[in-house]
């Protein structure tokens, strides 16, 4: 067996932890708990998250409302164009009728 294998075997052999190891680990864990964010900061973060979520919902609703308003506007424009076209056609017919009436009156006078 080579020196490398002996060193490897020695490093992989189980060792007893030093005295007080468990107490040190527990003490460090408690120290980290104390350093954790204080409760008011957590509440502030939660409140900020709620505000952002509400703001996002309001933003999405506003975007949808604007999109619906734009669709309604386009539909109104099309309806007005159709109405205008029909009114122009009726006005043309009425003008033709009026012109024919005027011609008939002139013929009667002669």
Rosetta blueprint (number, residue, H / E / L):
1 X L
2 X L
3 X H
4 X H
5 X H
6 X H
7 X H
8 X H
9 X H
10 X H
11 X H
12 X H
13 X L
14 X L
15 X L
16 X L
17 X L
18 X L
19 X L
20 X L
21 X H
22 X H
23 X H
24 X H
25 X H
26 X H
27 X H
28 X H
29 X H
30 X H
31 X H
32 X H
33 X H
34 X H
35 X H
36 X L
37 X L
38 X L
39 X H
40 X H
41 X H
42 X H
43 X H
44 X H
45 X H
46 X H
47 X H
48 X H
49 X H
50 X H
51 X H
52 X H
53 X H
54 X H
55 X H
56 X H
57 X H
58 X H
59 X H
60 X H
61 X H
62 X H
63 X H
64 X H
65 X H
66 X H
67 X H
68 X H
69 X H
70 X H
71 X H
72 X H
73 X H
74 X H
75 X H
76 X H
77 X H
78 X H
79 X H
80 X H
81 X H
82 X H
83 X H
84 X H
85 X H
86 X H
87 X H
88 X H
89 X H
90 X H
91 X H
92 X H
93 X H
94 X H
95 X H
96 X H
97 X H
98 X H
99 X H
100 X H
101 X H
102 X H
103 X H
104 X H
105 X H
106 X H
107 X H
108 X H
109 X H
110 X L
